[in-house]
């Protein structure tokens, strides 16, 4: 009989544990600033409906780019130079590498091709323009966001596999610093 009581308590404890973990995912229980990882599912990508003016001011309204499937990445790359500058203790040449200049990494976005989507229509205008367009990436649940100016350097239809939908592939090159705002 004592054993049955112990099993009941163990089952109750286990049930409470499971319920508490099912109610709120563990990563959501932390304040956003304390989270080490940000989910990207549900992120929204926006483009301004007008390019920036000569001073870089944003004058247009934000328009969501629909059917976003892949967001690519934002970052920087360094051009490097290498030279044999010394020998090691065995008399073998040692190659040293130095950073020369920094440039923005291209951001490739993949979309489901929707010619009626207002954001995709603006992307087509932007690829034909030599002007910078503002972009904004908003992460879900009032998470952080990113804003930057970019040149849309390529835009084309990607046919992928024979049993998939037609995609639209755009390459953006950020031209100014990426503004990172963390969650409130």
N, C-alpha and C positions, 0 to 999 in steps of 0.2 A: 504494500500500500504506500509506504514511504517513497518507493521508487516511482510509482505512478505520479505522485505529487511533484517530484523532481522533474519528470518528463514534461508535465504541464507547464511548469515554470520556464523550462528551457524553450518550449514551443512558444510561449508568450513572448519571451525575450527576443527570440528569432523573428517573430511576426512584427514586433515593434521596430526592430532593426530594419527589416525589409520595407515596411511602410515609410519610415523616415527617409530612406534612400530613394524611394520611388516618387515622393512628393516634389522634391527640389533636387535637380542634378547637383552633384557636389561642386562643380565648377561655377554654378550660378549662385551658390551660397556665399562665395567669396565676393568682397567688393571688387569692382572691375579693375581698379588700380592694382589689386593684389594678384590678379590672375596672370600667370606666366604665358598662357596660350589664349589666343583670340579665335573664336570660330569664324569661318568665312562663309559657311552655308547661310544663305539669306542676305548676303551683302548686295548692295545696290550701287551701280555705276551711273554717274551723271556726266553730262557735257553741257556747257553753256550754249545757249542758242545764238550767241554772237561771239566773234573772236575778241581778244583784248584790244584795247586802244594802244597807242604808242607808249604810254606810261605804264602799261601792264594792268590797268584797272579793268575789273570785270563789270561789264555793263548789262549783260544779258541775264536771263532767268535760267535756272537749272532745269534740265530735261533728262529724265531717266532713259538710259539706253536699255531697251527691252531685250528679252531672250538671251541674257548673258549666261554663258555656259562655263567659260574659263576666264579668270581675271589676270593671268600672267603674274609678273612681279615688278616691283619698283626697287631700284638700287643704283649703284655706281660701279663702274669698271675703271681700272687704271691701265694705261698704256705703260709698258715696261721696256727697259733696255738692259741687256746683259752683256757683260764683258769679262774676259779672263784678266784679273787684276793682280793675282798673286799666286804663289805656290804654297802647297801645304808642307808639312815637315818631311814628307817623302819626296818632295820635288814635283809633285803632280799639280797641274794647273787647277785653280779654284775659280769658279764662275760666280760673280757677284751680280745681283739683280737690283735695279733701282726703279722707283716709280718716276714716271715722267709727267704725264698729264692725266687728268681725270675726265671721264665723260659719263653721261647717263646711260644706263642699260635700256635697250628697247623693251617696251611692255607690249606683249602680244595678248590680245583679247580675242576670244572666240564667242560668236553669237549664233543663235538660230536665225537664219536669214528671213527677215520680215520687212519687205519693202514699204509697208504702211506704218512701221514704228517711227515715231517722231525723232527719237534719239538716233536711230540708224540713218534717217534722212539727213540729220545734221552731220553725222560722220562722213557721209558722201560729200557734203559741201566742204567739210574741213580737209579732206584729202585733196581736193582740187584747189585749196587755198594755200598761200605761203605764210599765213598768219598763225599765231599761237592761239589755241583754244584751251579754255579752262576745263579741268576735269575734277571730279570729286568722287571718292569711294567711301561709302558709309558701311561700316560693319554692323551686324545685327544687334538688337537689344540695347540701343543707345550706346554702343561701344565706341571705340575711337574712329576717327576718319582721317582720310588723306586728301589733300588738295594740291594740284600742280598745274602748270601750263605745259602744253605739249604740242608738237607738230604731229599731225597724222600723216605718216610717211608712206603707208601703203594700206590698201583696203581691197579685198577681193573675195570672190566666192570660192569656197572650198567644198568639194563634192564628197570627200570622205569615202565611206564604203557604199556599195550599191544599195544597201538596205537601210540607209540612214537619211536624215533630212539634210538639205543643203545648209551649209554653214557660211558665216561671214567672218573673215579673219582680218583684224586690223592691227597694225603696228604703230605704236605711239612712242615718240622720243621726248621725254621730259626735257624742257629747256631752262627751267628755273629750279630753285630748291623746292623739295617736296615738304609741304607743311603738314606736320603730324600733330593732330590734336588727340589727346588721350581721353578716355571716358571720364564723365563728371564724377 
